[in-house]
Amino acid sequence: MQSVADRRAAGSLGRRVQQIIQQPLDGTEMRQALETLAATYSTQAVDSRRHRDVRSEMQEHTQQLDADFVRALGEVNAVFTDLEASVQHLDAQCSGLRVQVNSALRATESVSAQASLLVDEQRELAMRSTVARGVLEAFTLTDADTKVLDAGVIDDAYFDVLDRVDRTRRECQRLNVEQTAVSDLLAQLAQHEESAYSALLRWVLAEIRVLSRDTPEFSTRLKQALARLESHPVLFTTATAEIASARCDALHRAFLAALVRGGPNGTPRPIEAHAGDPQRFVGDMLAWVHQACASERELLDTMFSRSAMQSAHVPHMLAAALAGVARPLEIRMQQTVAELAAPAAVYRIDSLLGFYKTLFSRVCSADSSFVQTVDALAAQARDKLAASLDSLADAVISDLDVQSGLVSPALDVPASLHALLAAVADILRLHEDSVQSHEANSVAALVTSVIGRVQSQVHELVQQLGHLRPYEQSMLELNIWSSVHDTLSAFVSMQDTTSADALIDTLQEQLLGVLKQKSHLPFDSETKVSKESVELFNHTLKAAMDLDVSRLTSRLNNHAVARQVSEHVIQKFVQDYARVYQQYIDSGSDPSTLLSPDSVSTLM
């Protein structure tokens, strides 16, 4: 039997053998180990004894390697020892230097702080310098711009620099800061701007001289220059005043030439060639001025921008330009109106002036001298018209004077009244045919005033005509009223219609009294009808003249009114006669001696 030790050895050896068997021979570690053994033990040197001493040789070899390694480490240690000594020496030196540096830092701490402040200040100054250069580039003129302004040559480059100056000034004002630099920039820009615009104004004034010609021509640069001057009211007003003065002189010469010489080669003919025809003469002058006004308006519209055309400058300039024709027009108009006698001719002139005054007031300012001249001429023509009508009215009143003896037995209307009414009718007819209606009330007021003055004095004057019976006076007054009414009814409605009705009533009462007087009957209810009065009444009826109402009203010019008056008087007389007839029958008298009311009505 095997002992326990043998079994343990066998088991240990078996395990090792088993491990060797299980160890893979193609592994990397195994291959390296075998190669090492092969290098150590060559084939020639291998013997069995040495195979048995492999372990010991490996241990010796390992010890030798360890001894070599220890020796090498000793050399390395010596080197590191020397290095450590050197490092300690350097550390000592560094410590000394550190002490010196700390001492130097403490000594230079204030200088470092000051240097830091200086660096910050340098950075801030650099930033300010950059900003300043940017501001100068943005808000100052370049040398090239300054040379353009100093050269004074008005071209596109000059206008571009002006625009840049205006734009820069506005942007500089928009900064809204109160600093000396901004103020200096604004002052410098203002100086450049003032100098540039003064030079531009001088150039504009020189260019405006061509506008004094009859056919002015101007360059596009002049329009651009005027557009730039609009931002400077004083300079712009100076330029517009010079333009207005030039155009005033040109229109004055052109108007005189049109009056005396006419157009080119005599076409059209001179306006004064028609001086014998007042209406055409005045109309041609006003038409020429109106055409000139339209041409001037078109010229100014081409010359100025839209904003300037919408301002008050252009109407004032147009009015100032037309002032050159105001005086020649006024002189000739006054002479023409003074020579007119017929009211209708005066009204034609008045109508023309009123029409053109409205047209001129639309394009010129109302306070301009030209519009005031036309307004004054229109007022003079209206005064002349009123004076002409007043003269005709005075003639009517003079003809109705008791001392004139011009009233005929036929009670005809005076010829002077016919002349007045004819003139008034012509005026109203012309007014209705005209294209203007803005003065309709003034014409009606003028006619009503003149006719009203005549009618107000007719009654008083007619009452003073002692050689006429009362009913003849009423008939004459009614004839005058009828003439006025018939003439003016188509134009102006009569306001005093009640006076005509009252006049008719008065005439009817007067004619009724005449009939009663000629009938010899006592129409008074208290008086008894006598036989003698009946005989006289019958005799009057047989004569058929004294009681003929139509014969009495035949001198009325208005036949409708005459018929109305006759019928009313007869009807009223028959009604009163019926009361007398009934009283006569009631008294017991013979009815056959007195005609019945129906018979009397038939006879009358």
C-alpha positions, 0 to 999 in steps of 0.5 A, a space after each residue: 500500500 502506498 503511504 499518504 506522502 506518496 499519494 500526496 506526491 503522486 497527486 501533486 505531480 499528477 496535477 502538474 503533469 495535468 496542467 502541463 498537458 492542458 497548457 496550450 503549446 501554441 500560445 504566445 507566452 508559451 512560445 516566448 518561454 520556449 524561445 528563451 530556453 532555446 536561446 539559453 541552452 543550445 543543442 550542443 550544450 544540453 545534457 541531462 545533468 544540466 536539464 536537471 539543474 534548469 531551476 537552479 540555473 534559472 535562479 542564478 540567472 535571475 539573481 545575476 539579472 537582479 544584481 545587474 539591475 541593483 547595480 544599474 539602479 545604484 548608478 541611477 540613484 547616484 545620478 538622482 542624488 546629484 540631481 537632487 543636490 542640484 535641485 536643492 541648490 536651484 531651490 535655494 537660489 529661487 527662494 532668494 530670487 523669490 524674496 527679491 521679486 516680492 521685495 521688488 513687487 512691494 516696491 513697484 506696486 504703486 507704479 503697477 497700479 498707475 500703469 494699469 490706469 494708464 493702460 485703461 486710459 489709453 484704451 478709452 482714448 483709442 476708442 474716443 479717437 475712433 469715435 471722433 474719426 467716425 463723427 468727423 467723417 460723418 458730420 464734416 465735409 471732405 476736401 473734395 466737397 469743399 473744393 466743389 463749393 469753393 469753385 462755385 460751378 453750379 452743376 450736379 456735383 454742387 447740388 450733391 454737396 448741398 444735399 449732403 450739407 443739408 442732410 449732415 446738418 439735420 443728422 447733427 441736430 438730431 444728436 440732441 446733445 449739448 457738447 462743444 464738439 457738436 456746436 462747433 460742427 454745426 457752426 462749421 456746417 452753417 458757415 459752409 451752408 451759408 456760403 454755398 447758398 449765397 453763391 447759389 442765390 447769386 447764380 440764380 439771380 443771374 439766370 433770372 435775367 433771361 425771364 425778362 424776355 417775351 418768350 422766356 427759356 430757363 435751364 433745368 438747373 435753375 429749377 433745381 436751384 430754386 428747389 434747394 432755395 425753398 429751405 431758406 425762406 429769405 433767399 427764396 423770397 429774394 429769388 421769387 421777388 426778382 422773378 416776379 419783377 422780371 416777369 412784370 416788366 416782360 408782361 408790361 412790354 408785351 401788353 403795350 405791344 399787343 395794344 399798339 402793334 398787335 401780334 407778329 406780322 400784324 396778326 392778330 391786329 392791335 387791340 386798340 384797332 377795336 377801340 370804337 367797339 367798347 365791348 370788344 375793346 374791353 373784352 380783348 384786353 381782359 382776354 389778353 390778360 387772362 391768357 397771359 395769366 394762364 401762361 404765367 401760371 404754366 411757366 411758374 408751374 414748370 419752374 417751381 416744385 409742387 410744394 412751392 406751387 401749393 404755398 402762398 409764393 406762387 399766387 403772390 408772384 403771379 399777382 406781382 407779374 400781372 401788376 405790370 399790366 394793371 396801370 395801362 389796363 386801368 387807364 384805357 378802361 376808365 376812358 372807355 367807361 367814361 365815354 359810354 352813355 347807354 346803360 346796356 353798354 355800361 352793363 356789358 362792361 360791368 359784366 365782363 369786369 365781374 366775370 374776369 374779376 372772379 377768374 383772376 381772384 382764383 389764381 391771384 391773392 385778393 390783396 394783390 394790386 392787380 386784383 384790387 385794380 380790376 375790383 376798382 374798375 368793376 366798382 367804377 363800372 357799376 357806379 357808372 351803371 347806377 348813375 346812368 339809370 339814375 339819370 333816366 329816373 331823374 328824367 321820368 321824375 322831371 317829365 311828371 313835374 307839374 310845371 312840365 306840362 308833358 302829361 297828355 290828356 290820353 294819360 300816356 306814360 312819359 317817353 322817359 319812362 319807356 326809355 328807363 324801362 327799355 334800358 332796364 329790360 336790356 340790362 336784365 336780358 343781358 344778365 340772363 344771357 350771360 354765363 355768370 350768376 354770382 351778381 344776380 342779387 346785386 343787379 336785381 337790387 340795383 334795378 329794384 332801387 331805381 324803379 322803387 325810387 321812381 314809383 315812390 315819387 310818382 304818386 306824390 308827383 301825380 297828386 300835384 297835377 291839378 289839371 287832372 281829375 282824381 280818377 285820371 290821376 289814379 289812371 295815370 299812376 296805374 298806367 305807370 305801374 302797369 308799364 313797369 310791371 309788364 316790363 319787369 315781370 319776366 325778370 324781377 318779381 314785383 315786391 309791391 303788389 299790394 300797392 297796385 291792388 290798392 290803386 285799383 280799389 281807389 280807381 274803382 271807388 273814384 269811378 263809382 262816385 263819378 257814375 253816381 254823380 252823373 246819374 242824379 239819383 240820391 244814393 244816400 238812403 236818407 234822401 227820397 227819390 224825387 220825380 226830377 231825379 228820375 227824369 234826369 236819370 232816364 235822360 242820362 241813360 238815353 244819352 248813354 255817354 255819361 254812364 259809359 264806364 268803358 269810355 272812362 277806362 279806355 285810357 288805361 293801357 292794361 286792357 285786362 285791368 280796364 275790363 276788371 275795373 269796368 265790371 267791378 264799377 258796373 256791378 257795384 253801381 247796379 247793387 247800389 242802384 237796386 237799393 235806390 230802386 227798392 226804396 223808390 218802389 216802397 214809397 208807392 211810386 209808379 215802377 214803370 217810371 224807373 228802369 229795373 236794376 236788370 235793365 240798367 245792368 244790361 244797358 251799362 
